[in-house]
């Protein structure tokens, strides 16, 4: 999925939630902001937003990207406000089933048998992730959790079906388990990237520690060579400065990974349960009108043919203890950095 598309969907919904009028024309989002939004976000009454650097400046458009000033202001406001809403997918007839099948992994499967058509409630969680060290990386991720079968999958809100607002349903018993599953899915998605970021940051830390030790070791040697008898106080001062520089390097290069929940949306959507005959047995599959994502719902079901395997967790798989933080890089120092805190 496109990170820019996910980001654009979040910005569009967050601005609309604050009361702004948002429309899309070509590559830009056009925003008409009431006075309250102008004051909160420090923007004019009308402005354009670009999500591609190639279109920055067109009609005065400001770039929206992870780490940008506008996005930080919008994110802070949305977090304080607490974004939580409910919408319904309007499917006037059953034709959505055929269209959804054609757009999903089921397009290459044998003809499915429709078992039942129901309404499913999806809980869609949006997260902002930040990897910080000497550099900073930010991204947005969305995950949908079905309250019918507990399956979870990544979503791109920009590609979802059109919806209309509805009153919030009572989902108190569903919310916490769904949040744990979405958090665990986020951890799984981020695990490899976090490990690569951690390895790079610790490698840079090792390099900086070697540079600091090399510089101060040479300095101490030169001081002692120039004044063997009267250099003790100066050497102690130099070593104290070395320790300070090592502490700064540790703070600068220590890898940190965090995730913050941005919003929760309940999506009421038509859903169909189907049975697909395969050589090694039937497969039960659910498909909803909002995400058009096929999910295998029976634990012993075979993999759908012809496409990469789904990342949908199977029912009964422990979700694990989730939280709003992605895996955090260890706070352990390298041996060289640790040694730098001890005086010779």
Number of C-alpha atoms within 10 A of each C-alpha: 11 10 15 19 16 20 23 23 16 23 20 19 16 20 20 16 15 18 15 21 15 17 13 12 8 5 13 21 18 19 21 20 22 15 14 12 19 15 12 12 19 12 15 15 14 14 15 22 24 23 20 14 11 10 16 17 13 13 13 12 17 21 21 21 20 20 13 12 14 18 17 15 14 17 18 13 18 18 15 9 12 12 18 14 16 20 19 19 20 15 16 7 7 12 9 17 20 10 13 20 21 13 13 17 20 22 17 13 16 13 13 18 13 15 12 11 16 11 14 21 23 25 23 25 23 24 23 20 22 21 22 20 22 14 11 14 13 16 17 21 23 24 24 28 26 19 18 14 16 21 24 25 22 22 19 21 23 17 15 14 15 14 16 11 13 14 10 13 13 8 12 8 8 15 15 12 18 25 23 18 25 29 25 22 24 26 19 13 15 16 15 11 12 21 15 10 22 23 14 14 22 21 14 17 26 19 12 19 25 14 12 18 19 11 12 17 15 10 15 18 12 12 17 15 11 11 10 11 8 11 15 14 9 13 17 13 12 17 22 14 13 21 21 13 17 24 16 12 19 22 14 15 21 21 26 20 22 16 23 16 21 22 21 21 18 26 26 24 22 21 21 20 20 21 18 17 14 15 6 8 11 16 20 22 23 24 23 27 25 25 21 22 22 23 25 26 20 16 13 13 16 15 13 21 14 11 13 9 10 14 13 18 19 18 16 11 10 10 18 11 10 19 18 19 19 26 18 16 20 12 11 11 14 15 10 16 22 14 14 20 15 9 10 6
